[in-house]
């Protein structure tokens, strides 16, 4: 469920959408990971993109907190952020500063969300 953009209060909320009770935000880049003053603690997942230098294209991805990842479940492999795209379509776990994220391709995340939603109905 996304926000009602005509509502001023919802436009300035801490997150953009809710999926399976998880709060998500849509970001154009991964700048939010290192920007000072950026709040990531209230967000369960981020939809963004990473550049695949070998294929010379952008990959749509989702960064999830470990707690959010447990909702949709699955295995991960620990890697450095720079190596993440080379491991796709596998889900990877990265440490960025003091935070840990699971990164998965957007399409794979979407399929897992739809499957989990169907199980909950």
Phi, psi and omega per residue, in radians:
X1 nan 2.267 3.138
X2 -1.765 2.994 3.140
X3 -1.358 2.742 3.028
X4 -1.482 1.887 -3.023
X5 -1.219 -0.274 3.100
X6 -1.390 -0.187 3.103
X7 -1.615 2.034 -3.111
X8 -0.987 -0.761 -3.114
X9 -1.068 -0.689 -3.124
X10 -1.280 -0.523 3.115
X11 -1.155 -0.473 -3.111
X12 -1.830 0.328 3.133
X13 -1.311 2.933 -3.066
X14 -1.294 -0.220 -3.110
X15 -2.516 2.844 -3.051
X16 -1.678 -0.555 -3.077
X17 -2.685 2.895 3.100
X18 -2.193 2.268 3.115
X19 -2.341 2.152 -3.109
X20 0.923 0.604 3.141
X21 1.393 0.025 3.135
X22 -1.678 2.427 3.138
X23 -1.544 2.259 -3.111
X24 -2.211 2.741 3.133
X25 -2.331 2.539 3.121
X26 -1.842 2.196 -3.103
X27 -2.191 2.499 3.136
X28 -1.349 -0.449 -3.137
X29 -2.568 -3.138 3.117
X30 -1.605 0.241 3.125
X31 -0.946 -0.580 -3.103
X32 -1.047 -0.383 -3.104
X33 -1.228 -0.483 -3.072
X34 -2.110 -0.108 -3.102
X35 -1.203 2.394 3.086
X36 -1.171 2.459 3.073
X37 1.376 0.010 3.126
X38 -1.364 2.244 3.126
X39 -1.575 2.013 3.067
X40 -2.001 -0.141 -3.045
X41 -1.252 -0.426 -3.136
X42 -1.569 -0.056 -3.049
X43 -1.885 2.374 -3.139
X44 -1.602 -0.499 3.117
X45 -2.681 2.714 3.126
X46 -2.234 2.224 3.021
X47 -1.655 2.172 -3.085
X48 -2.692 -2.671 3.134
X49 -2.588 2.697 3.061
X50 -2.245 2.562 3.139
X51 -1.583 2.239 3.071
X52 -1.658 1.830 -3.073
X53 -1.185 -0.570 -3.138
X54 -1.195 -0.784 3.133
X55 -1.537 -0.115 -3.132
X56 0.917 0.915 3.112
X57 -2.699 2.789 3.097
X58 -1.473 2.440 3.058
X59 -1.967 2.217 3.049
X60 -1.308 2.224 -3.074
X61 -2.363 2.933 3.046
X62 -2.230 2.234 3.017
X63 -1.670 2.167 3.124
X64 -2.104 2.561 2.988
X65 -1.235 2.718 3.088
X66 -0.975 -0.639 3.122
X67 -1.134 -0.705 3.110
X68 -1.189 -0.626 3.126
X69 -1.089 -0.623 -3.140
X70 -1.113 -0.429 3.119
X71 -1.160 -0.696 -3.128
X72 -1.767 -0.263 2.959
X73 1.168 2.867 3.108
X74 2.352 2.993 -3.139
X75 -1.607 2.731 3.083
X76 -2.375 2.837 3.007
X77 -2.130 2.314 3.113
X78 -1.309 2.272 3.115
X79 -2.553 2.939 2.990
X80 -1.408 2.656 -3.111
X81 -0.926 -0.708 -3.109
X82 -1.098 -0.392 -3.104
X83 -1.693 -0.103 -3.018
X84 -0.968 -0.889 -3.064
X85 -1.099 -0.496 3.141
X86 -1.246 -0.287 3.129
X87 -1.690 -0.174 3.128
X88 -1.105 2.507 0.307
X89 -1.555 0.099 3.085
X90 -1.145 2.633 3.028
X91 -1.381 2.395 -3.111
X92 -2.116 2.676 3.076
X93 -1.988 2.246 -3.134
X94 -2.218 2.615 3.022
X95 -1.867 2.213 3.116
X96 -2.220 1.888 -3.041
X97 1.099 -2.212 3.122
X98 -1.641 0.032 -3.077
X99 -1.863 2.651 3.088
X100 -2.075 2.385 3.102
X101 -2.323 2.618 2.922
X102 -1.761 2.314 3.131
X103 -2.021 2.318 -3.129
X104 -2.444 2.621 3.066
X105 -1.049 2.484 -3.098
X106 -0.965 -0.791 -3.095
X107 -1.081 -0.718 3.105
X108 -1.138 -0.747 3.098
X109 -1.039 -0.809 -3.115
X110 -1.057 -0.763 3.117
X111 -1.095 -0.727 3.117
X112 -1.151 -0.693 3.116
X113 -1.103 -0.801 3.135
X114 -1.093 -0.726 3.118
X115 -1.111 -0.801 -3.137
X116 -1.119 -0.706 3.103
X117 -1.095 -0.684 3.126
X118 -1.170 -0.617 3.114
X119 -1.186 -0.538 -3.094
X120 -1.441 -0.165 -3.122
X121 -1.382 nan nan
